[in-house]
Amino acid sequence: VQLQASGGGLVQAGGSLRLSCAASGISFSSNAMGAWYRQAPGKERELVARLSRIGSTMYVDSMRGRATISRDDAKNTIYLQMDSLKPEDSAIYYCHGQKYGTTLTYWGQGTQVTVSS
């Protein structure tokens, strides 16, 4: 299983970024839940958003209304669109997949998001 994350970068406060996570070995539309986590320096990793195979979503309170998690089934890719970014959103963002009915979880390599004030 591989999760390949991309799309991070440097953006000014108020700007937008779209992160992508392409998966192989699992299917976000059938056997795995997709999610994005982030970890800022000195802080614990936190769940940002997740998307179930039937399309239900969940967002951390701090990102609700500013983030949208979505999926392209043909590409087996999940996305995290982030708008109105704030400096406190700066972190390494990790793609995550968990196979339904198991304890198997997978992480992407992380992509850095830096929001300047």
Summary of the structure (lengths in Angstrom):
residues: 117
radius of gyration: 13.4
end to end distance: 37.2
largest distance: 42.8
contacts: 358
relative contact order: 0.32
helix: 5%
strand: 55%
